[in-house]
Amino acid sequence: MAMQNINKASDSTKVDTSHSEHPSAVTYFKVAVALCLLTGLEVVVFFFEWLSYGIIPVLAVLSVVKFALVIMFYMHLKYDHRLFSTLFLTGLFLAIGVIFALMALFGWFNAG
Amino acid sequence: MAEATASNHESEHQTTTGLNHRKILMWVFLGSDCMFFATLIATYLVYKGKSLSGPMPLDVFSIPVTTVSTFVLLMSSMSMVLAYAALRKGSLKGYRTWILSTVILGSTFLGFQTFEFYEFANHHVHIDCINPVDLTDYEQGLFDKNCKDGVDHYDAQHGLTPKTNLFGTTFFVLTGLHGTHVTIGVIWLMSLFLYSFKKGGVTPERHLDTDLAALYWHFVDVVWIVIFAVVYLFGVFEGFPS
């Protein structure tokens, strides 16, 4: 019994270098097509003058979608251990916080 | 035999988390690199519209050229992931093909960036003083100053360098450091390509070496996705201060 527990513990501490699942080459290709279409859409939207300031959230959303596609499928965060996502997203959210804090400090959000 | 076994088990040593420490370290590095680029992007944004003299983004940016270079970098990410997939399947030939494609696409992106920097540094202004059309604010200033009576056109070089204005400083530092990251990535991938010719150098069992390089390469790609939108597209959007 004790020996079995030791074996179980040993198994659980083995390095997990493999992914639980892996997308196929077709999926990678589909993601690449989506990324290209989204980039094209960004440029097309840019020429819609009637959007005015509405272009900001539109471009932001398109960039976030592209960013998410790359980190989920190409960087395998969708399939990998959650610790990797936690480590990266912690840095990412801190980074976003830094950008908004600096912009606020320099009066970017002041009216007028 | 014993050597092969040792090699196979090299990457399977035990860790307290059950995860490979090299991979954890890479993700920690990428998280910290997010903050590095965030400070540069924030600096670019807070100094936007604070330049006392031109040229400004509207004068120098060429969205079609940057769109093509963005497309090239996105395609390099696809070839990188296909190289990794080929290695996992045990196809060394496929691995070499795709990783060399990634190197070529990455180098092409760097070529675009070099071309862009050269064009900015040698930016030429031509104003038809008799029939001025579609002048930017900076060009309008030059028109008012130089198009006096009897002058039919104005031609001069108004290059953008890191020393020209705040826009030049923040733009070149941000995109230059991104270019440095791309250069490091190209060297890393090229070394993996050459290493694959060494017997046992690159094997499906040792896929982590390529996995780490791929993570770094995709990160460089996602940073460019942000730079393309924030610096280039917002840069020439007339609602933003330029």
Interface residues (C-beta under 8 A of the other chain):
Chain A: S10 S12 T13 K14 V15 D16 T17 H22 S24 A25 Y28 F29 V31 A32 L35 C36 T39 G40 E42 V43 F46 S52 Y53 I55 I56 L59 A60 L62 S63 K66 F67 V70 I71 F73 Y74 M75 H81 L83 F84 L87 F88 L89 T90 G91 L92 L94 A95 I96 V98 I99 L102 M103 L105 F106 W108
Chain B: S11 E12 H13 Q14 T15 T16 T17 G18 L19 N20 K23 I24 W27 V28 L30 G31 S32 D33 C34 M35 F37 A38 T39 I41 A42 T43 L45 V46 I63 T67 T70 F71 L74 M75 S77 M78 M80 V81 L82 A85 R88 H207 L208 A214 L215 H218 F219 D221 V222 I225 V226 F228 A229 V230 L233 F234 V236 F237 G239
